Amino acid sequence: MGIKILKRFLIIYLPVLLFTFLWSKFQYDHLIEVFSVVEDRTIKNKKDLLENLFQTVSFSTEHWGDVINANYIAELSTDSIAGNHYFKIIDELRDFDQFRIVDLSGNELLRYERDQLGNLKKGKLQNKYHRDYFKQGILLKRDEIYLSRINLNRENGEIEIPLKPVMRGISPIYDHQDNLKALVIINFNMTRIFNQLNQQITLSNLYLVDQNLNVITTNVSSLPLSYELQDTSQIIRVADKTATYFKTFEDTTFQNEGAIWTLSKFNFPTNKSLDSIVSKTSKTIVTPTQWAILHEVPAEAVDLVVGPIFRFFIIFNCFGALAIFVIAYIVEKRKVNERLMLNAIKQKNENLRLSEASLEEFNQKLTESNSRLKTRNKQLEEFNYLVSHNLRAPVTSMSTVVDLLKEVQTTNELDLLLPKLSQINDNISIITDDIREYVSILSENEIDKKNINIKVIIESVENDFPELLSNNLNFKVLTNLQSWDHVIFSKFYFKSIVQSFMSNSIKYRRTDIASFIKFETQIENGQKVLYVIDNGLGIDLDLHGKDVFKLYKRFHRGYSGKGMGLFIVKSQIENLEATIEIESAVNKGTTFKIIFKE
């Protein structure tokens, strides 16, 4: 009897166990993916901060190396007017902790330093001949600057108290005969940058490390560069957790003892040309260090989110296994009464089927709910873009007409401009109504579709562009709507689509020929088709074909834009179950083919 009970138990329980396992795994993978997205966004913010730091240090070092002329070094070391002028400039740069000019023997000719109150003053001159950064500095060529690794500031060989993490920028000073005369050495105080890096946006821990796994700064300790103080606890902890994955010093994400670690290398642009903002020259950056941001989501933080999934899995299966075992035992125990037992089994099986159906229905509703949320978020993103994009053209047109009104000298000119101003005002009113309509769309489950006149919309959009109103462009808007001129579609979406196409055709037109955009309708395979054709710059589809309709993709250098237009167009078209295709050739033009469902 015991074997039969066990068999019956396994037959019933194993599907439940498999189902709950797969559901729990799906939820776990989804939450880990969400963790990764959040951490990637946080790391990007930190890397942007480091990038800004690098730009500031590089530009400042290069600037002072170019500004200070070798002939003025002696004058700057005195209390001259020029020296006081530079002193005032440096005093305003709060991250400048020390500013020094050092000759080729390591003797400081000029030394400005901040005291503990943050006041800039002249310091006692020292000799830096034996310091590594000085030895690297005198090897610099005219077109190079040197950025040191970050370490704790030392004075006379002793670590300065209170602790002060610094990064040194060094630029050579040459005379007119290309002879190296001195070095500009700037100590940048990293305390403010470290404080910003260590601000906790999420529950994760941050470690800024070098290629040797030395922890430069972390939010789990108030001591920067603790390894220089012979405190190796942070290094040991990080090395134990990450050494296996750290060998190649490449970007990676991994799990260790329940924690999620993300290593993101900071691409320190060494040996690359960097255009100086001030001098407009190019300098090569020489630096001995590499950085990486190491993010740890502690096991405790992970457990806060994914722990309930495992607890649900265990509790559900324990109670389920117990319940199923009791059922199997009762079934076998009462086998004497065959009819009652069979009815009981049928009833139990029916209950299980109902439970499974309920779970499937719940998952289906959950999937549909997630899909609706994604669509709604996408619509909200489109709304923000459309409001700013669609209002820009008529507002700019109004500004153009107002400027022309200021220069009106005759009544005839006034009579010509006032109708245009009135027309633009009408267009703004129409756009406002469209925005109100779109807001109502966002609050409804379905997008409002109407039988719209596409010719009216095309002419309305044409009037929104000041370039076409002022007749300053050799550009025409052509239409051939003989096959059809009405379609069931969202008026707001269709107007936005036409405006995007017209804006792109104007922006990416060829100035050496008469430019145009043409809207032509056809009936193909019983479906309405709209062709949008221009003779502009075109797109290299062999190179960019897979990215044409992707978000934030741009294909022409030297032209402003965010790369959202074609993405929004495709989203709007497909949202109403239409499709879009593209054919294009460089310097020949582009043809878009929109196939409508009706």
N, C-alpha and C positions, 0 to 999 in steps of 0.2 A: 504493500500500500504506500509505503514511503517513497519508493521509486516512481510510482505513478503520480503521486502528488508533486514530486520534484519535476517530472517531465511536463505536467500540466502548467506548473508555475513558470518554467522556463519558456514554454510556448507563448504564454500571455505576456510575461514580463520583458523578454528580450526586445520586442518591437518598441515598447514604451521606453526602455532604457536607451535604445538607439535613437529614437526620436528626440528625447530630452537631451541626449549628448550632442546631436547635430544642432539642435536649437541653441544650446548653451555655447557651442563653439562658434556658431554664426554671430551671436551677440558679443562674444569675447573678441573675435576678430574685428568686428565693427568698432567696438570701443577702443581697441588698440590703434586702429586706423585713425580714429578721431584724435586720440592722444598724439599720434605722429604729426597730423596736420597742425594741431595747436603748437606743438614744440617746434615744427619747422618755421611757423610764422614768428614765434618768439626768437628763434635763433637768427632769422633774417633781420629782425629789428636790431639785435645785438651786433650783427655783422655790419649793418648800415652805420651804426654808431662808431665801430672800429674804422670803417672806411672813411667817415668824416674826420676822425682823429688823424688818420694817415694823411688825408688831403691837407689838413691844417698844418701838421708838422712839416710835411714836405714843402708846401708852398711857403711857409714862414722861413724855413731854413734857406731855401733857394733865394727868397726875396732879400734877406739881410746879407747873404753872400754877394748878391749883385749890387745892392745899394751902397755898401761900404767900399769906397775906393781906397786902394793901397796908399795913395798920397795923403789921405785924411786920417790914417790910423793914429799918428802921433797927436794930431789935434783933438781926436775924440777922447784920448786918454787924459786930457786936461779938462778944466772946467770952462771950456770954450762955449760959445753960443751954439755951435753945431752939436757938441756933446750934450748940452742941456736939452736941445731939441730932440735928439734920439732918446734921451733918458725919459722924457715925457711920453713919447710914443710907446716905449717898452713898458712903462708903468701901467698903461691902460690894458695891456695884454696880460690878464690875470693868471693864465697858465704858464707864462714865462717865469720860471723860478730862478734861473740864473742866465745871464747874458755875458759872454766873455769873448775877448779877442786875444788869441794866443800866438806868440811868434814861433818860429821853426825850432827854437830851443826848448819849447814847452813853457816859457815864461809868460804869464798873463800880463798883457799890456793894459787891459781894461776888464773890470769885473763889477757887474751889477748883480745883487742878490736880494732876495726877500727875507725879512726877518720873520719871527713867529707870528707877528701881527699882520703880516701880508704887505708890509711897507717895503718899497724898493729903495735900496741904498747901495752906495759903493762899498765893496768888500775888500778885504785884505788880499793882495795879489799873491798867487801861489805858483808853483812850478808843477806842470802836469806831464812832464816828459815820460814818466814811467807808466802812465795810464794807458790801457789798451785802446781806448777810443781816440786818444791823441795819436798813437802810432798808426791807427787806421786813417786818421784825417790827413796826415802829411803824405799819404800815398794817393790821395785823390787827384784826379785829373781836373782840368778846368771845367769840363762839362759833367762833373759828378758831384753828388752830395751823399753823405753817409748818415744813416739812421741806426743808432745802437739798439741793442736789446734793452728791455725794461729791467731795471734793478733798483735796489735801495741806494739812495744818495750817500756817499761817503765824503767826509771831510778829514784831510790828513790821515787817510787810511782807516778811519773809524766810521761805523754806520751812524748817520745823523739821527738824533732823537729830538722830537718825535719822528717816527718813521715817515719817510718821504719817497714814494716810488717815482722814478723819473725815467724819461726817454731822452736821449741826446741827439740833436740834429747838428751836423757839422758841414760847413760849406767852405771851400778854399777861397782865399783872396789873392788874385793875381794882379800884377802891374801891367802896363801897356805893352811891355816886352814879353809877356807870357811867363814871367818869373813868379813862382809861388812866394808870397811874402808873409802870410799869416793865415790863421783859421778863425772863422766865426763858430763858436760853440754855444748852443742854446740848450738849457735844461728845461724840459717840459714836465711840469708837475702833473702826474697821472691820477691824483687823488679824486678829482672831480669826475673824470672819466670812469674810474673804478666804481665810484658810488652809483653812477648811472647804470653801469653794466650789472651791478649786483642787486638792482631793484627787482624784487620778485613780482612778476606778472602772473605766474602760475605757481603751482606747488613744487615745481622742479628746482633743482640745485644747479648752479652754473659754475663751471671751472674754465678760466682762460689759461691754457697750457701752451708750452712750447714743444718742439719736436722731441725733447728729452723727457716729456711728461712732468716737467717742473710746473707747479701751480703758480701762476703769476698773480691771480686774484680769484676769489670765490666768495659767494654769499654765505657760506657756512662758517666763515671765520672772519674776524675783524682785522687780522694781520695780513697785509699784502706781502707776497714773495717770502713766505715763511721759511722756505728752504734755505734762504740766505741767513736765517737766524738759527740754523741747525735744527729746525722743527720739521721732521720728515713725516709726521703723521698723515698729512694730507697727501703727500706723494705716494706713500705706501698704500693708502686706501685706494687712491685712483689707479695706481699701477696694478694692484691685486685684481681690481674689477675689470680693467680695460686692456691690460698689456697684450693679451692674445689677439685683440682686434686692432691694436695700435701700431702693429709692426710696419705697415705700409704708409701710415700717416695719411690715409685717404678717408673721404666721407663714408660713414657707415652708421647703421642703427642696429642695436642688438639688445638682448635681455640677459640679465645676470642676477640670479638669486631673487627673482621677482621684480627687480627694478628695470626700467627701460632707459638705455643709454643712447645718446645721439652724438656722434662726433662729426663736426662740420669744420673743415679746414678753411682758414681765412687766406685767400689768395693774395698774399703780400706781393705787390707788383715789383719785385726786384728785377734789376737789369732791363727795365722797360722805360721808354721815354715818357716823360710826364710834362705836359705843357704848363709852364708857370703862368699864373694869373697876372702877376705883376710885370715880369720882364719879357714875357712872350718868347722866351727861349726854351730849349729842351735840355733837361738834365737827366742823367741816368742815376737811379737810386741804388746805392750799395748798402746792404744790410746783412747781418750774420744770422738772422733769426727767422723762424716760422711760427705762426700762431694757429691755434685751433680752439674752437668753442666746444666744450664738452658739457652736455646737458644730461642731468640724471633726474628721472622721475622716480622718486623713492618707492620701494615696495609698499610702504604704508599708503602712499597716495594712489598707487595702482589698485591696491586692495579696496580703497574706499569706493572705487567705481566698479571694478570687475568682481570684487568679493561677493556681492549679493547674488551674482549669477551662479557661482560655485555653491554658495549656501543653498540657493533654491534647488540646484541640481541634486545636492545630497539629501536635503529634507524631503523633496518630492519623491525621490527614488526610494528613500527609506520607508516612508509611509505607503508609497505605492507597492513596494515589494511586500511589505507586511500585509497590506490589504489583499493583494493577489494571492499570497500564500494562504491566507485564511480562507479565501474563496475556493482555492484548489482543495484545501483540506476538507471543507464542508461538502464540496461536490463529491469527492471520493467517499467521504463518510456516509453520505446518504444515497449511495449508489443503489441500495436495495430498492428504493422507491424510484424506478426508472423514469416514469413519466414526470414526476415532480422535479427530479434532478435535471432531466432534459429541458423542461420549461425554465428552470432556474438558470441553466447554462445559456439558453437562448436570450433570456432577459439580461444576463450579465454581458453577453457579447453585444447585445443591442446598446446597452449603456456605454460600453467601450467605443462602439462605432459613433455614437452620438458625441462622446467626449472628443474623439479624434476629429469628427466633423466640426465641432465647436472650435477646437484648436486651429484647424485649417482655416476656418472662417475668420478667426481672430488674426491669424498671420496675413490672410489676404487683405483684411481691413487695414492692418498695420502697413502693409506694402503700399496699398492705395493711398493711405494717409501720407506716407513719406513722399510718394510721387507728387501728391498735391502740394505738399510743402515746398518741394524743389521747384515746381512750376511757379508757385506764388513768389518765392524768393527771386526767381529769374524775372518774373513780371515786374517786381519792385525795382530790380536793378535796371531793367529796360526803362521803367518810368522815370527814374532819376536822370538817365541819359537823354531820354526823349524830351523832357521838359527843358533842359539846358540847351540841347541841340536844336529843337524846333523853334524855340523863342529867339535864338541868337540872330537868325537871318532877318526876320521882319524888324527886330529892334535896331539892327545895324542899318537896314534900309531906311527906317524912320530917321535915324541919326544923319544919314546921307542927305535925305530930302530937307531936313531942318538946316543942315549946313548950306545947301543950295538956296534955301529961302533967305538966309542971311545976306546972300549976295544978289538977291533979286533987285533989279533996277527998273523994270517995266511991268505994267499990269498984265501984259501977255504972258511973261514968264511966270508971274504969280498964278495966272489961270491954268498954266500947264502943270505947275507943281502941286497945287492944292488938291486936285483929284487924286494924284498919286499918294499924297499924304493920307487922304481919306481912305484910299484903297488899302494902304498898309495898315491903317487903324482897323479896317474891317477884317484884314487877315489876322491881326493880333486877337481880335474878338473871337474869330473862328478858332484859332489855336487854343484860346482860353476855354472855349466850349468843348473842344476836343480833349483837353486835359481833364476837364470836369467829367467828360464822358469816360475817359480812361480810368479815372479814380473810381467811378461807379462800376467799371469793368472789373477792377481788382477786388471789389466787394461781392462780385457775383461768381458763380461757379463756371459760367460759360461766357465767351467773348461775344459781344453783340455784333452780328453780321447783317449787312444791309445790301440792297441792290444799288451800287454806287456808279456814278458817271465818272469814268477815269479821265476823260478829257477835261472836265471841270477841275478836277483835282490837280492835273498836270499844269494847267494854266495858273491855278492858285499858287502852287509851289514856285513856279517861274517868277511870279511877282515878289516872292520873298527874298530874292537875291539882288543886292544892291549893284553887283557887277553888271547884271543884265539890265537893270533899270537905267543906269547911267550910260549904257551903250559904249562902255570903255573896252569891251572885249570883242575880239573877232570870233564870237561864239553864238551858235543858234540852237534853239530847241525845236526839233521837228517831230511831227506825229503822222502816223498812217494807221487810222483806226477804222478802216473800211470793213474789216471782218467782224468786229464787235467793239462796242465802246461802253458796255455795262458788265459788271461782274458782282456776284455775291461775295462780299469780303468785308472786313473791318475797315471803316473809313479812316479811322485814326492810324491803323497799321499801314494802310496803303499810302496815305499821305507821307508818313515817315519813310517808307521804302523809296518813294519817288524822290523825296528830298535828299536821302542819302546818295542815290545814284546821281542826281543832278549836281550835288556838292562835289562828289568825287570826280565827275567829268570836268567840272570847271577847274578844280585844283590840279588834276593830273593831265590837263590838256597839253597839246603840242603848240608852242607859240609860233612855229615857223609855217603853219598852215591854218586855213580856216577851220575852226573846230566846231563840232556839233555833238548833240546827243539826240537819238531818235527813238521814239516809242512806237512800236509796230505790233499790231494784233494779228493772230492767225488762228485757224481751227485745225488741229492735228489729232488724228485718231479719236475724233469726237470730243476732244477736250479744248478748252480755251487756253491759248498760249500767248504770253506777252514777251516780245523781244525788246531789250533795252540795249541799244548799240551806240558806241562812241568811237571816235578816231584818235584817242589820246595816246598816252605813253604805253599803255598795255602792261601785262604782267607776264613774267617768265614762268609759265606753268610747269616746265620741266624742273625748275628749281623750287617753286613755291606752291605747286599744285595741291599738295596735301594740307597746306596751312591757310589757303585763301579765306576760308570761312571760320577760322579759329579766332579765339579771343586774344586781343592785344598783339595781333600780327600785322606788321607793316612791310611794304615791299618797295618803297622808293625813298632813298636817302635824300635829305635836304628838304623834306616836306614835313610840316607839323601834323600832329594827329596822335590819337591813342590806339588806333587799330581796333576800334569797336564797331565801326559802321557796318561792314559786311557780316560780322557775327550777329549783330542785332537784326539785320535784314533777314538772314537765314532763319533766325529764331522766330521772327514774326511770321514768315512764310510757312514754316513747318508747323507752327502752333495752330494754324488754320488748315493743316493737312494738305498744303500745296508743296511743290518742290521747286528747287532752283538749280540750274546748271550754268557753267561758264565756259566760254572759249575766248582765248586771248593770245595776242602775239605782240612782242616788244616793238614799240614805235609804229604799230599798225592799228591798235585799238582793242576794245573788249566788247564781247556780246554776252549778255545775261539772258537766259531763257527760263521764264517762270511758267510752270504748268499748274493750272488751277484744278481743283477737284471736280467742280461742277461741269 
